[in-house]
Amino acid sequence: MMRRPLSWGVAIPALVTLLLSGCSNFDTTSAYPNAQAGSVKNYRFPDVPVPAGLSLVPGESFILETPDTHAGQLVYTGFTNFQSVVRFYRQKMPNHGWQLLSSIERGEAALTYEKPGWSAVVFIRTSYFQTRVSINIGPKGTNVEQDIPQKR
């Protein structure tokens, strides 16, 4: 009796089912053990939009808060198209009061924005088949010359 080879139409769905059921055992606990559900959204700036499909990378992101300032670096990654992410920031940042000061694009993109009292630089690049967005945001510095008493 001749054995019939296993059909790919059966093998591939079985393999996918096996892999997906194995993924359910991954630890999905928060990187912030004291964080309550829903508090992760506070880990970003409300006036800096983030495209759908990108997820925060907590281990590479930080926010510095003091009574006088709020600054940080937020890193997001996801399987989104590089050019669509660049277009997203060019279109959406002005809707949140940001003015584009400069843009450098050559395989990567660096978009510099400002609004009264604030500056933000959005770096966008493709890395390991993912789009990586790094947003550096903080208060805009004052002019050092204005702070130095002038000799008369």
N, C-alpha and C positions, 0 to 999 in steps of 0.2 A: 504494500500500500504506500502510495506516494504522499508525503506530507506537503500541505499547501503552505507557502510562506505567509507570515503575518502581514496583513495589509496595512499600509501607512495610514489609511483612513481610520483604522481602529487604533493603531499604536500612538499616533500623535495626540488625539483627544485624551487617551488614557494617560499619557505622559503629562499633558497640561493639567489634568485633574489632580494627578499626584503632586505636581509642583505647587499648585495653588493651595491644596490642603496642607502642605508642609509650611507654607507661609503664614498660616494662621497661628503657628506656635511661636512666632517672633515676638520679642518683648516690645510692647507698644507703650510702656510707661514713659512719662514725661522726663525730659532731661532736667527739669526743675521739680524736684520731689515735693516742694511746698506749694507749688503753683496749683491753683484751683482751676477747674474746667472753665474755659472761656477767657482766662487771664492772659493767654499767649498773645491775643490780638493787641494787648497793651504794650507788647514788646516792640512795637514799631511806631513810627511817627504818623499821625492821622492825615497830615497834608502831603505825604509822599506815597503815591499810588504804587501798587504792585500788580503786575499782570497775572491773570489767571494761569494756573499751571506751574507757578513757581512756589517753592516752599522755603521757609526760613531755615537756615543752618545755624542752630543755636550755639554750637561749639566754636563758630568763627565770628559770631556777632556779639556786639556789646552795646550797652547804653550807659552813659555817665550822666547821673542826675545829681545836682546840688540845688540848694535854694535859689541860686542865681543863674543856673544854666542847665541845658539839656542838649546832649550831643551823643553821637555814636556812629558805629559802623554796622550796617545790616547786610548780611550776605544771604542771597537766595539762589537756589538752583532748580532746574527743571528741564524737561524735554520740550522746550519751546523753540521756535525759529528765531535765530539771532536777529535778523532784519525786522521781524515783527515786534520784537522787544524794543529795538531802537526806535521804531515808529511810535510805539506805545508811549515811551517817555517823551518824545518830541511833541506828541499830541496832548498827553494828559497832564504833564507838569504845569503848563500855563493855566490849565483849569483850576489849579490849586494855588495860584498866585505866584508861581515861580517864573522867572525870566531867564531864558537861555543866554548865557554870556559867551560860551565857546563850545565848539564841538570838534573833536578829533576822531576820525574814523579811518582805520586802515587795518582790516582784519579784526580789530577790537574797536570799541567805542568808548570815549570819555566825554561825557556831557556835563558841563559846569553850569549850575543854576544859582540864582540868588533871589532873595526877596528881602524886604526891609528887615535888617538885623540878622539875617540868616544866609548861609551858603550851603550848597549841596553839590557833590560830584557823584555822578552815576557812571560806574565802570561796567561795561558789558562785554563778555567774551564767550567763546565757545571752548569748552574743556571736556574731554572724554565723552563726546556725543551729547553733552548737556549745555544749556546756556547758563552762565554764571553772572549774577548781577551783584555788585558790591556798591552800596550807597554810603558815602561818608557825609554826615550832616552835622552842623553845629552853628553856633553864633558867629556872625561875621565880626572879625577883629576891627578895632579902630585904627585910624591912621596914627602911627607912632609919632610923626612929626608934630601932630596937633597936641600930643601929650607932653612934649618936651617944652619947657619954658624957653622963649626966644630971648636972645641977648639983644639989648637995645643999644 
